[in-house]
């Protein structure tokens, strides 16, 4: 991933960048740049929110007993059924 200045357009791979940001897998410089970008970009903030909810749901699902349905932002994420 290539760093971008805060006032430039969103990264082309916004969803992947948001996920990497939530998982703290961006290089340190990119973390700071994206964090600054989030101060001015509603679309990227929304992508981070969705990524965080999705990751939290997957974590809960993995910890679940294998029953139930998990929804994030009204969308079905998983039936939480282990094979």
Secondary structure as GFF3:
##gff-version 3
##sequence-region A 1 83
A	DSSP	alpha_helix	14	22	.	.	.	ID=ss1
A	DSSP	alpha_helix	28	38	.	.	.	ID=ss2
A	DSSP	alpha_helix	42	63	.	.	.	ID=ss3
A	DSSP	beta_strand	70	72	.	.	.	ID=ss4
A	DSSP	beta_strand	75	78	.	.	.	ID=ss5
###
